Amino acid sequence: MQKKLNFRKLCSLCLCILLVAAIALFTTACTNDKTTLTDGNAATEIAATYGQGETTFTFCVSDKEGKETYYAINTDKTTVGEALQELGLIDGEESTYGLYVKTVDGTTLDYDTHGMYWAFYIGTEMAPTGADMTDIVNGETYRFVATKG
C-alpha cells in the first residue's frame, strides 16, 4: 500500500513538472521575436538584420509614401556605402561626386525619369557627404529618404 502511494506521488510530481515545462515552452514560443530599437521616444520595429561584423548601425528607408522600414546592419566595412552595397541594399552609379544612389531596398528612383531622388541622412540631418564617403559610427542611424526634386 505504501509503495502504491509513493508511486502515485512520484507520477503526480512528474506530471506537474512536465506541465510546467510545457507551459514555459508554449509561452516562450509565442513571444514576439522582432527586435525593437528606441529612436527618440518611440520604439521602432526592425524588419530584418543583415550582415556580420563588429560595427552595428541602423538603416532606415523612407519610401515614396513616407513608410519607414528599419534594418539592423552588422559590418566590418568602414563606410555606410560600402556596407549597404555589399549587402545589396543600395546601388547606383559612380559620378565625379562619388556614388549616385539610384536604388534603395529594391526601389529605383532616377531624378531624370521620376523627378525624385534618394536623399541621404545621418540621424535626422541631411548628410554633408554621400553614403560612400560617410564613415560608420557604431550605433548611428542612417536614412535614405525618397525626395521630390
C-alpha positions as CSV (number, residue, x, y, z in Angstrom):
1,M,0.0,0.0,0.0
2,Q,2.9,2.4,0.9
3,K,4.6,1.6,-2.4
4,K,1.4,2.4,-4.3
5,L,1.1,5.7,-2.6
6,N,4.7,6.7,-3.3
7,F,4.4,5.7,-6.9
8,R,1.3,7.9,-7.3
9,K,3.1,10.8,-5.6
10,L,6.0,10.3,-8.0
11,C,3.8,10.2,-11.0
12,S,1.9,13.3,-9.9
13,L,5.2,15.1,-9.4
14,C,6.5,14.1,-12.8
15,L,3.2,15.2,-14.5
16,C,3.4,18.6,-12.7
17,I,7.0,19.1,-13.8
18,L,6.0,18.2,-17.4
19,L,3.0,20.5,-17.3
20,V,5.2,23.4,-16.0
21,A,7.8,22.7,-18.7
22,A,5.1,22.6,-21.4
23,I,3.6,25.9,-20.3
24,A,7.1,27.5,-20.2
25,L,7.8,26.3,-23.8
26,F,4.5,27.5,-25.0
27,T,4.8,31.0,-23.6
28,T,8.4,31.3,-24.9
29,A,7.4,30.1,-28.4
30,C,4.5,32.7,-28.5
31,T,6.6,35.8,-27.7
32,N,7.1,38.5,-30.3
33,D,10.6,37.8,-31.7
34,K,11.1,41.1,-33.5
35,T,13.9,43.4,-32.3
36,T,13.0,46.9,-31.5
37,L,15.1,50.0,-31.1
38,T,14.4,53.3,-29.5
39,D,14.6,56.3,-31.8
40,G,13.9,59.3,-29.6
41,N,10.8,58.4,-27.6
42,A,9.2,55.9,-30.0
43,A,10.1,52.2,-30.2
44,T,10.8,51.2,-33.8
45,E,10.4,47.7,-35.1
46,I,13.4,46.3,-37.0
47,A,12.3,44.5,-40.2
48,A,15.5,42.5,-40.6
49,T,19.1,42.2,-39.6
50,Y,21.8,42.0,-42.2
51,G,25.5,41.2,-42.2
52,Q,28.1,40.1,-39.7
53,G,30.7,42.2,-38.1
54,E,31.8,44.2,-35.1
55,T,30.1,47.5,-36.0
56,T,26.3,47.9,-35.8
57,F,24.1,50.7,-37.2
58,T,20.5,51.2,-38.1
59,F,19.5,51.7,-41.7
60,C,16.1,53.4,-42.4
61,V,14.4,53.6,-45.8
62,S,11.6,56.1,-46.2
63,D,9.7,55.3,-49.4
64,K,7.7,57.5,-51.7
65,E,4.6,57.1,-49.5
66,G,6.6,58.0,-46.4
67,K,6.6,54.5,-44.9
68,E,9.7,53.8,-43.0
69,T,11.4,50.5,-42.8
70,Y,14.3,49.9,-40.4
71,Y,17.1,47.4,-40.7
72,A,19.9,46.5,-38.2
73,I,23.2,46.3,-40.1
74,N,26.3,44.5,-38.8
75,T,29.5,45.0,-40.7
76,D,33.3,45.3,-40.7
77,K,33.3,47.9,-43.5
78,T,34.3,51.4,-42.8
79,T,31.8,53.5,-44.8
80,V,28.0,53.3,-44.9
81,G,28.0,53.0,-48.7
82,E,30.4,50.1,-48.7
83,A,28.4,48.2,-46.1
84,L,25.0,48.8,-47.8
85,Q,26.3,48.0,-51.3
86,E,27.9,44.7,-50.1
87,L,24.5,43.7,-48.6
88,G,22.6,44.7,-51.8
89,L,20.6,47.3,-50.0
90,I,21.7,50.2,-52.2
91,D,23.0,50.5,-55.8
92,G,23.9,53.3,-58.1
93,E,26.5,54.6,-60.5
94,E,29.8,56.3,-59.9
95,S,30.0,60.0,-60.7
96,T,32.6,62.7,-60.3
97,Y,31.0,63.4,-56.9
98,G,31.0,59.8,-55.7
99,L,28.3,57.2,-55.8
100,Y,24.9,58.4,-57.1
101,V,22.5,56.1,-55.3
102,K,19.5,55.3,-57.5
103,T,18.2,52.1,-55.9
104,V,17.5,51.6,-52.3
105,D,16.0,48.4,-50.9
106,G,14.9,47.4,-54.4
107,T,13.2,50.7,-55.3
108,T,14.8,52.7,-58.1
109,L,14.4,56.5,-58.3
110,D,16.1,58.5,-61.1
111,Y,15.6,62.2,-61.0
112,D,15.6,62.5,-64.8
113,T,12.9,59.8,-65.0
114,H,10.8,60.1,-61.8
115,G,11.6,63.7,-60.6
116,M,12.6,62.1,-57.3
117,Y,15.9,61.0,-55.8
118,W,17.2,59.3,-52.7
119,A,18.4,61.9,-50.1
120,F,20.9,60.6,-47.6
121,Y,20.6,61.5,-43.9
122,I,22.7,60.9,-40.8
123,G,20.2,60.7,-37.9
124,T,17.6,63.3,-38.8
125,E,20.0,65.7,-40.5
126,M,20.8,65.7,-44.3
127,A,24.4,64.3,-44.6
128,P,27.1,66.6,-45.8
129,T,28.8,63.7,-47.7
130,G,27.5,60.8,-49.8
131,A,27.0,57.4,-48.3
132,D,30.2,56.1,-49.9
133,M,32.2,58.9,-48.2
134,T,30.5,58.7,-44.8
135,D,32.4,56.7,-42.1
136,I,30.2,54.5,-40.0
137,V,29.7,55.5,-36.4
138,N,28.7,52.5,-34.2
139,G,25.0,52.8,-33.1
140,E,24.1,55.6,-35.5
141,T,21.0,55.7,-37.8
142,Y,21.5,56.3,-41.5
143,R,18.5,57.0,-43.7
144,F,17.6,57.2,-47.4
145,V,14.5,59.2,-48.0
146,A,12.6,59.3,-51.3
147,T,12.6,63.1,-52.1
148,K,10.9,65.1,-54.8
149,G,13.2,67.4,-56.7
